[in-house]
Amino acid sequence: MTIRLFSSFALLSFSAALSAATIQMDSGRGAKVFESEACIKCHAINSKGGHIAPDLGRALDRNFTPASLAGTMWNHAPVMWATMSKEGIAKSNLDEQAAADLFAYFYAARFFEHPGDAGRGKRLFHEKTCDSCHGLTASPNPAAPPVAKWKTLGHPIELTQAMWNHAGPMLAQMQSRKMEWPQLTAQDVADLLVYFRNLPGNPAPETTFITTAGTQGESLFASKGCTKCHQAGTLLSRGGLEGKPLTDIAAAMWDHAPKMNTAPAHFEPHEMRELISYIWANQFFQVGGNAEHGKKIFAAKHCSSCHDNPAAGTPDLSARKEPVYGSTMISVLWRHGPQMQAQMKAKNIRWPRFEANEMSDLIAYLNAKRKP
């Protein structure tokens, strides 16, 4: 399946601690950066691109964050620079915004779906009683459009919106027929989608993922009545949606609809995009590292030998006014890394490597160290 991803991930705060953040991540811009920075000459995204280095669409997992990307890039930077030099690839400056956009592009390529099974999807379509109203090309219930007319199969957010809006009328019909509400897991949704997308005469659609910056999400969260029961700041943790693909979110919202005290509010497609961005996208910049451990890393990786030494001529990181994020570390590496490497070689210091959560801890320390 070809994946065409144009998404904007906003840094939208649920807490005062994040209220000053302004970085927005846009995977559409990130796709352009991936080409303009010549990443595509070595790396591929889901088999599209070079084959010298790993396919970044296949290598990422759902615990991937800007901090973990920064750690990975720091670990492999000397090899990357050597390869670029060998291939005659010029290294341009990568500012923090471009680094954030690159992350959005990498992450988006692997975010949206669980692997599905068409055979299970076919069984589920019957077992969950979907076929009692919906047919494949013609429906038993004239008010229920057949699958062949569904236009949301390649649009995860539009599918979520359609499922949500469908829940109210469907619940009324099922109650009148004394039928139980069909619960769906994320895997169920994925299996059904694969089945629908591969039906004869219904060619698999190109998957398009579009989100907005989510600037209207907070007002929608209130106007749609979500605040009557939910607190926005705890929705991710209580709902278990953090880091989940959209099939999980769609399943969670589907299962939630019949449990509500009032009829589910109606959403237009653009409204669902705003709401999902608001609820979900801020997680990427919540680093959550251990500053005390980060202080030890700062010393152990020899960062302090230059950055805490005024005579070294390197920036005093405590003087930085803006918060440090994973995208900050990626940008610093790309713009200043070769010079850092040369200085470290001159001092016989090994290039630093970061394991597990060490980059997150280092970022937490740098934020604790700064004096805004």
C-alpha positions as CSV (number, residue, x, y, z in Angstrom):
1,M,0.0,0.0,0.0
2,T,1.3,3.4,-0.9
3,I,1.3,5.8,2.0
4,R,1.0,9.5,1.3
5,L,1.3,11.4,4.5
6,F,0.7,15.0,5.1
7,S,0.3,15.7,8.8
8,S,0.8,18.6,11.1
9,F,1.5,17.6,14.7
10,A,1.1,20.6,17.0
11,L,2.7,21.0,20.4
12,L,-0.6,21.7,22.2
13,S,-0.2,21.8,26.0
14,F,-2.4,20.0,28.5
15,S,-0.4,21.6,31.4
16,A,1.2,24.8,32.3
17,A,4.6,23.1,32.0
18,L,4.1,22.9,28.2
19,S,2.2,26.1,27.7
20,A,5.2,28.0,26.4
21,A,6.1,25.5,23.7
22,T,5.5,26.6,20.1
23,I,7.1,24.0,17.8
24,Q,4.8,22.4,15.3
25,M,5.7,19.2,13.4
26,D,4.5,18.8,9.8
27,S,5.3,15.6,8.0
28,G,4.5,17.2,4.7
29,R,7.3,19.6,5.2
30,G,9.4,16.7,6.6
31,A,9.0,14.7,3.4
32,K,10.4,17.7,1.5
33,V,13.3,18.0,4.0
34,F,14.0,14.3,3.6
35,E,14.7,15.0,-0.1
36,S,16.3,18.4,0.2
37,E,18.8,17.3,2.8
38,A,19.6,14.3,0.6
39,C,18.5,11.8,3.2
40,I,16.7,9.9,0.4
41,K,19.9,9.1,-1.4
42,C,20.9,6.7,1.4
43,H,17.7,6.0,3.3
44,A,14.3,4.9,2.2
45,I,10.9,5.3,3.7
46,N,8.8,2.2,3.2
47,S,11.1,1.1,0.2
48,K,11.1,4.5,-1.5
49,G,14.6,5.9,-1.6
50,G,18.2,4.7,-1.3
51,H,19.4,1.4,0.0
52,I,22.8,2.3,1.4
53,A,21.3,2.8,4.9
54,P,18.3,1.3,6.8
55,D,14.8,1.9,5.7
56,L,13.5,4.4,8.3
57,G,9.9,3.5,7.7
58,R,10.5,-0.1,8.6
59,A,13.0,0.4,11.4
60,L,10.9,2.6,13.7
61,D,8.7,1.4,16.5
62,R,5.9,3.1,18.4
63,N,8.1,4.0,21.3
64,F,10.0,6.3,18.9
65,T,10.3,9.9,20.1
66,P,12.3,13.0,19.0
67,A,14.7,12.2,21.9
68,S,15.2,8.6,20.7
69,L,15.7,9.8,17.1
70,A,18.3,12.3,18.4
71,G,20.1,9.5,20.3
72,T,20.1,7.2,17.2
73,M,21.4,10.0,15.0
74,W,24.2,10.9,17.4
75,N,25.3,7.3,17.6
76,H,25.5,7.0,13.8
77,A,26.6,10.5,12.9
78,P,30.3,9.8,12.2
79,V,29.3,6.9,9.9
80,M,26.7,9.1,8.2
81,W,29.1,11.9,7.6
82,A,31.8,9.6,6.2
83,T,29.2,8.0,3.8
84,M,28.0,11.4,2.7
85,S,31.6,12.5,2.0
86,K,32.2,9.3,0.0
87,E,29.0,9.8,-2.0
88,G,29.7,13.5,-2.5
89,I,26.6,14.6,-0.6
90,A,26.8,18.1,0.7
91,K,25.6,18.6,4.3
92,S,23.4,21.7,4.7
93,N,22.2,23.3,7.9
94,L,19.2,21.6,9.6
95,D,17.3,24.0,11.8
96,E,15.1,22.9,14.7
97,Q,11.9,23.3,12.8
98,A,13.2,21.1,10.0
99,A,14.4,18.5,12.5
100,A,10.9,18.4,14.1
101,D,9.3,18.0,10.6
102,L,11.7,15.2,9.8
103,F,10.6,13.4,12.9
104,A,7.0,13.8,12.0
105,Y,7.6,12.3,8.6
106,F,9.6,9.3,10.0
107,Y,7.1,8.6,12.7
108,A,4.0,9.0,10.5
109,A,5.3,6.4,8.1
110,R,4.9,3.7,10.8
111,F,2.2,5.1,13.0
112,F,-1.3,4.4,11.8
113,E,-2.2,0.8,11.6
114,H,-1.7,-2.7,13.0
115,P,-1.0,-5.4,10.4
116,G,-4.4,-6.8,9.5
117,D,-5.7,-10.1,8.2
118,A,-8.4,-10.1,5.6
119,G,-9.6,-13.6,6.6
120,R,-10.2,-12.5,10.2
121,G,-11.9,-9.3,8.9
122,K,-14.3,-11.4,6.8
123,R,-15.3,-13.5,9.8
124,L,-15.6,-10.4,12.0
125,F,-17.9,-8.7,9.5
126,H,-20.4,-11.5,10.2
127,E,-19.6,-12.2,13.9
128,K,-20.0,-8.6,14.9
129,T,-23.4,-8.5,13.0
130,C,-22.2,-5.8,10.6
131,D,-23.7,-7.7,7.7
132,S,-27.1,-7.6,9.3
133,C,-27.4,-3.9,8.0
134,H,-24.4,-3.4,5.7
135,G,-23.8,-5.4,2.6
136,L,-20.7,-5.4,0.5
137,T,-22.3,-4.1,-2.7
138,A,-25.9,-3.8,-1.6
139,S,-27.3,-3.6,2.0
140,P,-30.2,-5.4,3.7
141,N,-31.0,-2.1,5.4
142,P,-31.6,0.7,2.8
143,A,-30.4,3.3,5.3
144,A,-27.0,1.6,5.7
145,P,-24.6,2.2,2.8
146,P,-22.8,-0.9,1.5
147,V,-19.0,-1.2,1.9
148,A,-18.5,-0.5,-1.8
149,K,-19.7,3.1,-1.2
150,W,-17.6,3.9,1.8
151,K,-15.2,6.6,1.0
152,T,-13.2,6.6,4.2
153,L,-11.2,3.4,4.0
154,G,-8.0,5.1,3.0
155,H,-8.4,8.0,5.4
156,P,-7.9,7.0,9.1
157,I,-9.3,10.2,10.7
158,E,-12.3,10.4,8.4
159,L,-13.0,6.7,9.2
160,T,-12.8,7.5,12.9
161,Q,-15.2,10.4,12.4
162,A,-17.6,8.3,10.3
163,M,-17.6,5.5,12.9
164,W,-18.3,7.9,15.7
165,N,-21.2,9.7,13.8
166,H,-22.7,6.3,12.9
167,A,-22.7,5.1,16.5
168,G,-25.8,7.1,17.6
169,P,-28.3,6.0,15.0
170,M,-26.8,2.5,15.1
171,L,-27.2,2.3,18.8
172,A,-30.9,3.3,18.6
173,Q,-31.5,0.6,15.9
174,M,-29.7,-2.1,17.9
175,Q,-31.6,-1.3,21.1
176,S,-34.9,-1.5,19.2
177,R,-33.8,-4.9,17.9
178,K,-32.5,-6.0,21.3
179,M,-29.0,-6.5,20.0
180,E,-25.8,-6.1,21.9
181,W,-23.3,-3.4,20.9
182,P,-20.4,-4.9,19.0
183,Q,-17.2,-4.2,20.8
184,L,-14.1,-3.7,18.6
185,T,-10.4,-4.0,19.4
186,A,-7.8,-2.1,17.4
187,Q,-6.9,-5.4,15.8
188,D,-10.5,-5.9,14.8
189,V,-10.5,-2.5,13.1
190,A,-7.3,-3.3,11.3
191,D,-8.6,-6.7,10.1
192,L,-11.9,-5.3,8.9
193,L,-10.0,-2.5,7.0
194,V,-7.8,-5.0,5.2
195,Y,-10.8,-7.1,4.3
196,F,-12.7,-4.1,3.0
197,R,-9.8,-2.7,1.1
198,N,-9.1,-5.9,-0.7
199,L,-12.6,-6.8,-1.8
200,P,-13.0,-7.7,-5.5
201,G,-13.7,-4.6,-7.5
202,N,-12.7,-2.4,-4.6
203,P,-9.0,-1.7,-5.2
204,A,-7.0,-0.9,-2.1
205,P,-7.1,2.9,-1.7
206,E,-4.0,5.0,-1.2
207,T,-3.8,5.8,2.5
208,T,-3.8,9.5,3.1
209,F,-3.3,10.9,6.6
210,I,-4.0,14.5,7.3
211,T,-4.1,16.3,10.6
212,T,-4.2,19.9,11.4
213,A,-2.3,21.9,14.0
214,G,-5.1,21.3,16.4
215,T,-5.5,24.9,17.4
216,Q,-9.3,24.5,17.6
217,G,-9.1,21.2,19.5
218,E,-9.5,22.7,23.0
219,S,-12.6,24.6,22.1
220,L,-14.1,21.6,20.3
221,F,-13.3,19.4,23.3
222,A,-15.5,21.7,25.3
223,S,-18.2,22.5,22.7
224,K,-18.8,18.8,21.9
225,G,-19.4,18.1,25.6
226,C,-16.2,16.1,26.3
227,T,-15.4,18.2,29.3
228,K,-18.5,17.1,31.1
229,C,-16.8,13.8,31.8
230,H,-13.2,14.1,30.8
231,Q,-10.4,16.3,31.9
232,A,-8.2,17.0,28.9
233,G,-5.0,16.8,30.9
234,T,-5.7,13.2,31.9
235,L,-7.4,11.9,28.8
236,L,-4.3,10.2,27.4
237,S,-3.2,8.5,30.5
238,R,-6.7,7.3,31.5
239,G,-7.7,6.3,28.0
240,G,-4.4,4.6,27.3
241,L,-4.2,6.4,23.9
242,E,-0.6,7.6,24.3
243,G,1.6,6.4,21.5
244,K,-1.3,4.4,19.9
245,P,-2.0,4.3,16.2
246,L,-5.3,5.6,14.8
247,T,-6.9,2.2,14.7
248,D,-6.6,2.1,18.5
249,I,-8.2,5.5,18.8
250,A,-11.0,4.6,16.4
251,A,-11.7,1.4,18.4
252,A,-11.6,3.2,21.7
253,M,-14.1,5.8,20.5
254,W,-16.4,3.2,19.0
255,D,-16.5,1.2,22.2
256,H,-17.0,4.4,24.2
257,A,-20.1,5.7,22.4
258,P,-22.8,3.5,24.0
259,K,-21.4,4.2,27.4
260,M,-22.1,7.9,27.2
261,N,-24.9,9.6,29.2
262,T,-25.9,11.6,26.2
263,A,-26.0,11.0,22.5
264,P,-22.6,11.3,20.8
265,A,-21.9,14.7,19.4
266,H,-21.7,14.9,15.6
267,F,-18.3,15.7,14.1
268,E,-17.3,17.0,10.7
269,P,-14.1,15.6,9.2
270,H,-12.1,18.7,9.9
271,E,-13.4,18.8,13.5
272,M,-12.2,15.2,14.2
273,R,-8.8,16.1,12.8
274,E,-8.6,19.0,15.2
275,L,-9.7,17.0,18.2
276,I,-7.4,14.1,17.6
277,S,-4.4,16.5,17.1
278,Y,-5.3,18.2,20.4
279,I,-5.7,15.0,22.4
280,W,-2.8,13.1,21.0
281,A,-0.1,15.0,19.3
282,N,1.5,16.8,22.3
283,Q,3.0,13.6,23.6
284,F,6.0,13.8,21.3
285,F,7.6,16.6,23.3
286,Q,6.9,15.3,26.7
287,V,10.4,13.9,27.2
288,G,10.1,12.8,30.8
289,G,13.8,12.2,31.5
290,N,15.6,12.0,34.7
291,A,17.6,15.2,35.2
292,E,19.9,13.7,37.9
293,H,20.8,10.9,35.7
294,G,21.2,13.4,32.8
295,K,23.8,15.3,34.9
296,K,25.9,12.2,35.2
297,I,25.6,11.5,31.5
298,F,26.6,15.1,30.8
299,A,29.9,14.5,32.6
300,A,30.4,10.9,31.5
301,K,30.0,11.8,27.8
302,H,32.6,14.6,28.3
303,C,30.0,17.3,27.4
304,S,31.1,19.2,30.5
305,S,34.7,19.4,29.5
306,C,33.8,21.9,26.8
307,H,30.4,23.4,27.7
308,D,31.3,24.0,31.3
309,N,34.7,25.4,30.4
310,P,34.6,29.1,29.3
311,A,38.1,28.8,27.8
312,A,36.9,26.1,25.3
313,G,34.9,28.7,23.4
314,T,31.8,26.5,23.3
315,P,28.3,27.7,24.3
316,D,27.3,27.9,27.9
317,L,24.1,25.7,27.7
318,S,22.7,27.1,31.0
319,A,22.4,30.4,29.1
320,R,19.8,29.0,26.6
321,K,16.4,30.6,27.2
322,E,14.3,28.2,25.1
323,P,13.5,24.6,26.2
324,V,15.6,21.8,24.8
325,Y,13.8,19.1,22.8
326,G,14.8,16.1,20.8
327,S,14.6,18.2,17.7
328,T,17.0,20.7,19.3
329,M,19.6,18.0,19.7
330,I,19.1,16.8,16.1
331,S,19.6,20.3,14.8
332,V,22.7,20.9,16.9
333,L,24.2,17.7,15.8
334,W,23.6,18.4,12.1
335,R,24.8,21.9,12.2
336,H,27.8,21.6,14.6
337,G,28.5,17.9,14.8
338,P,31.5,17.7,12.4
339,Q,33.2,20.6,14.2
340,M,32.5,18.9,17.6
341,Q,33.9,15.7,16.2
342,A,37.1,17.4,15.1
343,Q,37.6,19.0,18.5
344,M,37.0,15.8,20.3
345,K,39.5,14.0,18.1
346,A,42.1,16.7,18.9
347,K,41.5,16.1,22.6
348,N,41.5,12.3,22.2
349,I,37.8,12.0,23.4
350,R,35.6,9.3,21.9
351,W,32.4,10.3,20.1
352,P,29.5,9.9,22.6
353,R,27.0,7.1,22.1
354,F,23.6,7.1,23.8
355,E,21.8,4.0,25.1
356,A,18.1,3.6,25.9
357,N,16.7,6.7,27.7
358,E,20.1,8.5,28.1
359,M,19.2,11.2,25.5
360,S,15.9,11.9,27.3
361,D,17.8,12.1,30.6
362,L,20.3,14.4,29.1
363,I,17.6,16.7,27.7
364,A,15.9,16.8,31.1
365,Y,19.2,17.9,32.7
366,L,19.8,20.6,30.0
367,N,16.3,22.0,30.7
368,A,16.9,21.9,34.4
369,K,20.3,23.6,33.9
370,R,19.1,26.5,31.8
371,K,18.2,29.8,33.3
372,P,15.3,31.2,31.3
